[in-house]
Amino acid sequence: MLGNRKFDFQIKSHFPTKASPEFLMVDLVNNLDKLVEDRQAVLKNVLNKAQSMDKRKLKLSVSTYGNVRAKKLFEPILQLSNA
């Protein structure tokens, strides 16, 4: 409890030692259901930002840390970079 709000902190065993922008993007998509912000707006911003990110690093983060939703969301972007 902090103030009148209850927070839930979780330790994950499979985390990078240093959080990269690519990892943070994947983690954001993984935890989209926990956001109070407009999810569609967040996803639009994620897709726009992903276009300018290092595709190799993003692909590694998605394959290592992404859940099914993240993998499906980033798949078209990552496939385009392979072409």
TINU-713231 format. One record per atom (N, C-alpha, C): residue number from 1; atom name; x, y, z. Coordinates in pm, 1 decimal, m for minus. Atoms other than C-alpha are relative to their C-alpha. Example, Ala and Ser with C-alpha at 12.3 -4.5 7.8 and 13.67 -1.06 7.14 Angstrom:
! residues 2
{1; N; {89.0; m119.0; 0.0}} {1; CA; {1230.0; m450.0; 780.0}} {1; C; {90.0; 120.0; 0.0}} {2; N; {m82.0; m119.0; m6.0}} {2; CA; {1367.0; m106.0; 714.0}} {2; C; {m77.0; 109.0; 73.0}} 
! end
This chain:
! residues 83
{1; N; {84.6; m118.9; 0.0}} {1; CA; {0.0; 0.0; 0.0}} {1; C; {88.8; 124.7; 0.0}} {2; N; {m66.5; m129.1; 4.5}} {2; CA; {115.3; 346.1; m88.7}} {2; C; {m111.1; 103.7; m7.0}} {3; N; {115.7; m88.0; m9.2}} {3; CA; {m123.8; 614.1; 19.9}} {3; C; {m121.9; m87.6; 16.1}} {4; N; {120.3; 83.2; m2.7}} {4; CA; {m466.3; 465.7; m41.4}} {4; C; {m6.0; m95.6; m117.5}} {5; N; {m1.0; 85.2; 119.0}} {5; CA; {m358.6; 266.9; m346.7}} {5; C; {84.7; m124.1; 25.1}} {6; N; {m72.4; 125.7; m10.9}} {6; CA; {m249.2; m91.9; m363.6}} {6; C; {75.2; m23.2; m131.0}} {7; N; {m82.7; 26.7; 116.1}} {7; CA; {38.2; m170.9; m600.5}} {7; C; {45.6; m144.1; 3.3}} {8; N; {m42.7; 139.0; 13.1}} {8; CA; {138.2; m512.0; m727.7}} {8; C; {130.8; m2.5; m78.1}} {9; N; {m129.8; 8.5; 65.6}} {9; CA; {508.7; m555.3; m803.9}} {9; C; {32.5; m146.9; m19.4}} {10; N; {m32.2; 138.4; 31.1}} {10; CA; {620.9; m872.2; m974.2}} {10; C; {144.2; m9.1; m46.8}} {11; N; {m135.9; 25.3; 44.5}} {11; CA; {971.5; m1005.3; m1014.2}} {11; C; {m5.8; m108.1; m106.0}} {12; N; {m1.5; 97.4; 108.5}} {12; CA; {1023.5; m1180.7; m1342.5}} {12; C; {139.6; m57.9; m9.6}} {13; N; {m129.8; 66.1; 3.8}} {13; CA; {1298.6; m1434.1; m1374.8}} {13; C; {71.4; 20.8; m133.0}} {14; N; {m58.1; m9.2; 133.8}} {14; CA; {1354.5; m1373.1; m1745.2}} {14; C; {m6.8; 144.8; m48.1}} {15; N; {m7.1; m141.5; 34.1}} {15; CA; {1442.3; m1004.3; m1773.0}} {15; C; {141.0; 32.5; m44.5}} {16; N; {m137.1; m38.5; 35.7}} {16; CA; {1737.3; m838.7; m1945.2}} {16; C; {65.4; 76.1; 116.3}} {17; N; {m69.0; m72.2; m107.4}} {17; CA; {2003.4; m694.1; m1716.3}} {17; C; {m10.7; 150.9; m19.2}} {18; N; {19.4; m141.9; 30.5}} {18; CA; {1964.5; m358.0; m1892.1}} {18; C; {m119.1; 11.6; m96.1}} {19; N; {121.6; m14.9; 80.5}} {19; CA; {1628.1; m248.8; m2031.0}} {19; C; {28.1; 89.1; m121.1}} {20; N; {m17.6; m74.7; 124.5}} {20; CA; {1661.7; m141.6; m2395.0}} {20; C; {m134.2; 60.9; m42.1}} {21; N; {127.6; m53.8; 50.3}} {21; CA; {1402.5; 72.7; m2575.9}} {21; C; {m85.1; m107.6; m67.3}} {22; N; {72.5; 107.9; 66.8}} {22; CA; {1309.9; m236.7; m2778.5}} {22; C; {m69.2; m90.6; 102.0}} {23; N; {60.1; 81.9; m105.3}} {23; CA; {1251.4; m443.9; m2464.7}} {23; C; {m117.5; 73.1; 63.8}} {24; N; {106.9; m76.8; m64.7}} {24; CA; {1044.8; m165.8; m2306.5}} {24; C; {m123.4; 8.8; m88.2}} {25; N; {113.2; m2.8; 94.2}} {25; CA; {829.2; m144.2; m2619.8}} {25; C; {m76.1; m132.6; 4.6}} {26; N; {62.9; 132.9; m5.4}} {26; CA; {763.3; m520.2; m2611.6}} {26; C; {m71.9; m17.3; 133.6}} {27; N; {61.5; 13.1; m132.1}} {27; CA; {691.7; m508.2; m2237.4}} {27; C; {m127.4; 83.7; 9.2}} {28; N; {120.6; m83.4; 3.6}} {28; CA; {443.6; m224.3; m2294.7}} {28; C; {m114.3; m74.0; m67.6}} {29; N; {104.6; 74.7; 71.1}} {29; CA; {252.8; m435.0; m2546.7}} {29; C; {m43.4; m121.6; 82.2}} {30; N; {33.6; 115.1; m84.6}} {30; CA; {271.4; m738.5; m2315.7}} {30; C; {m96.5; 38.4; 111.5}} {31; N; {79.5; m43.4; m115.2}} {31; CA; {107.2; m535.6; m2037.7}} {31; C; {m108.2; 101.0; m36.6}} {32; N; {98.5; m96.2; 49.4}} {32; CA; {m139.8; m338.4; m2248.0}} {32; C; {m130.7; m4.4; 78.6}} {33; N; {126.7; 13.2; m73.0}} {33; CA; {m438.5; m473.1; m2052.9}} {33; C; {2.8; 69.6; 135.6}} {34; N; {m12.5; m63.4; m131.1}} {34; CA; {m305.0; m312.1; m1734.9}} {34; C; {1.6; 151.7; m7.7}} {35; N; {m4.3; m145.4; 17.0}} {35; CA; {m297.9; 40.0; m1880.4}} {35; C; {m138.6; 61.5; 13.2}} {36; N; {127.0; m73.6; m5.8}} {36; CA; {m567.0; 295.4; m1811.2}} {36; C; {m12.6; 93.6; m119.8}} {37; N; {2.4; m85.7; 117.3}} {37; CA; {m471.8; 495.1; m2121.3}} {37; C; {m78.9; m66.1; m112.2}} {38; N; {71.5; 48.3; 118.0}} {38; CA; {m652.3; 459.0; m2452.6}} {38; C; {89.0; m102.4; m71.3}} {39; N; {m83.0; 108.4; 54.5}} {39; CA; {m519.6; 123.2; m2575.1}} {39; C; {23.7; 14.4; m150.1}} {40; N; {m15.0; m16.9; 145.0}} {40; CA; {m582.6; 198.5; m2943.2}} {40; C; {101.8; 109.6; m31.6}} {41; N; {m96.4; m108.7; 20.5}} {41; CA; {m387.9; 524.1; m2919.1}} {41; C; {141.1; m46.8; 33.8}} {42; N; {m130.8; 53.4; m38.3}} {42; CA; {m102.8; 346.9; m2740.6}} {42; C; {52.6; m91.5; m110.1}} {43; N; {m42.9; 91.4; 106.3}} {43; CA; {m91.0; 75.3; m3007.2}} {43; C; {40.5; 75.8; m126.5}} {44; N; {m35.0; m81.1; 117.2}} {44; CA; {m89.3; 336.5; m3283.3}} {44; C; {138.5; 61.8; 18.8}} {45; N; {m130.5; m59.6; m29.2}} {45; CA; {204.8; 512.3; m3116.6}} {45; C; {110.3; m104.6; 0.7}} {46; N; {m98.3; 108.6; m1.8}} {46; CA; {384.5; 181.1; m3062.6}} {46; C; {39.0; m36.5; m142.8}} {47; N; {m28.2; 37.7; 138.6}} {47; CA; {354.2; 90.6; m3430.1}} {47; C; {77.8; 109.0; m73.4}} {48; N; {m74.6; m109.9; 61.7}} {48; CA; {472.8; 435.2; m3539.1}} {48; C; {144.8; 2.1; 48.1}} {49; N; {m135.1; m1.0; m56.3}} {49; CA; {772.4; 423.2; m3305.8}} {49; C; {80.5; m120.6; m47.1}} {50; N; {m69.5; 122.5; 41.3}} {50; CA; {859.1; 65.7; m3405.5}} {50; C; {60.8; 14.0; m138.6}} {51; N; {m51.5; m20.7; 135.4}} {51; CA; {909.9; 182.0; m3764.5}} {51; C; {141.6; 57.9; 0.2}} {52; N; {m130.8; m66.9; m4.2}} {52; CA; {1213.6; 386.9; m3659.8}} {52; C; {101.3; m70.3; 91.0}} {53; N; {m90.2; 70.9; m91.6}} {53; CA; {1366.5; 135.4; m3416.8}} {53; C; {89.7; m96.5; m76.9}} {54; N; {m90.4; 100.4; 55.8}} {54; CA; {1652.3; m104.7; m3483.3}} {54; C; {m77.1; m131.0; m12.3}} {55; N; {85.2; 117.5; 23.9}} {55; CA; {1463.1; m395.8; m3641.9}} {55; C; {63.5; m128.8; 53.0}} {56; N; {m67.4; 120.7; m49.9}} {56; CA; {1724.5; m655.3; m3545.3}} {56; C; {m18.3; m11.3; 151.8}} {57; N; {16.8; 0.2; m145.8}} {57; CA; {1708.5; m556.1; m3176.5}} {57; C; {m146.4; m21.6; 37.4}} {58; N; {142.8; 16.2; m27.3}} {58; CA; {1329.4; m531.9; m3188.0}} {58; C; {m41.9; m145.1; m20.8}} {59; N; {33.8; 139.5; 27.6}} {59; CA; {1301.2; m876.9; m3345.0}} {59; C; {50.6; m91.1; 111.7}} {60; N; {m55.1; 80.0; m110.2}} {60; CA; {1526.9; m1023.6; m3074.2}} {60; C; {m83.5; 18.0; 126.6}} {61; N; {82.5; m25.5; m118.7}} {61; CA; {1322.7; m857.7; m2797.7}} {61; C; {m137.2; m64.5; m11.4}} {62; N; {131.7; 60.8; 20.9}} {62; CA; {994.6; m974.6; m2948.6}} {62; C; {7.9; m150.8; 16.4}} {63; N; {m9.0; 146.2; m7.8}} {63; CA; {1111.6; m1333.4; m2985.7}} {63; C; {37.6; m47.9; 139.7}} {64; N; {m44.2; 41.2; m133.8}} {64; CA; {1270.3; m1342.5; m2639.1}} {64; C; {m103.1; 31.2; 108.5}} {65; N; {85.3; m46.4; m110.1}} {65; CA; {1021.1; m1147.0; m2427.5}} {65; C; {m147.1; 18.3; m37.2}} {66; N; {136.0; m31.1; 41.3}} {66; CA; {704.1; m1101.6; m2633.2}} {66; C; {m98.8; m112.6; 24.8}} {67; N; {106.9; 98.1; m10.2}} {67; CA; {377.8; m1272.0; m2557.3}} {67; C; {m64.4; m14.1; m138.3}} {68; N; {63.4; 25.7; 129.0}} {68; CA; {145.2; m1389.1; m2835.5}} {68; C; {m47.5; 130.6; m64.3}} {69; N; {49.2; m127.8; 53.3}} {69; CA; {m12.0; m1042.3; m2875.8}} {69; C; {115.3; 80.8; m58.3}} {70; N; {m115.1; m77.6; 47.5}} {70; CA; {327.6; m873.2; m2909.3}} {70; C; {56.0; m59.8; m128.7}} {71; N; {m53.7; 65.3; 119.9}} {71; CA; {447.7; m1128.6; m3162.7}} {71; C; {m88.6; 25.8; m120.7}} {72; N; {93.1; m26.0; 110.6}} {72; CA; {135.5; m1081.7; m3375.8}} {72; C; {4.3; 146.3; m42.1}} {73; N; {m0.7; m142.9; 29.7}} {73; CA; {150.0; m703.1; m3350.9}} {73; C; {124.6; 40.0; m78.8}} {74; N; {m125.3; m41.4; 62.6}} {74; CA; {515.5; m670.3; m3451.0}} {74; C; {34.6; m81.6; m125.1}} {75; N; {m32.9; 87.5; 112.9}} {75; CA; {515.2; m950.2; m3711.4}} {75; C; {4.2; 72.7; m134.7}} {76; N; {m5.4; m65.9; 131.2}} {76; CA; {422.5; m732.3; m4013.9}} {76; C; {119.8; 95.8; m14.0}} {77; N; {m112.6; m94.1; 3.7}} {77; CA; {687.7; m472.6; m3926.9}} {77; C; {131.7; m75.0; m16.6}} {78; N; {m124.3; 74.9; 3.8}} {78; CA; {956.7; m731.4; m3874.1}} {78; C; {15.3; m77.7; m129.2}} {79; N; {m7.3; 71.0; 128.0}} {79; CA; {869.1; m924.4; m4190.7}} {79; C; {38.2; 95.7; m112.9}} {80; N; {m34.8; m99.5; 101.6}} {80; CA; {893.5; m607.1; m4397.4}} {80; C; {150.0; 29.8; 1.0}} {81; N; {m142.6; m30.1; m8.9}} {81; CA; {1245.2; m550.6; m4267.6}} {81; C; {84.3; m115.7; m54.5}} {82; N; {m72.6; 114.9; 54.0}} {82; CA; {1345.8; m901.2; m4386.6}} {82; C; {m3.3; m3.5; m152.5}} {83; N; {17.4; 4.1; 144.7}} {83; CA; {1230.8; m837.9; m4742.9}} {83; C; {109.9; 74.5; m73.6}} 
! end
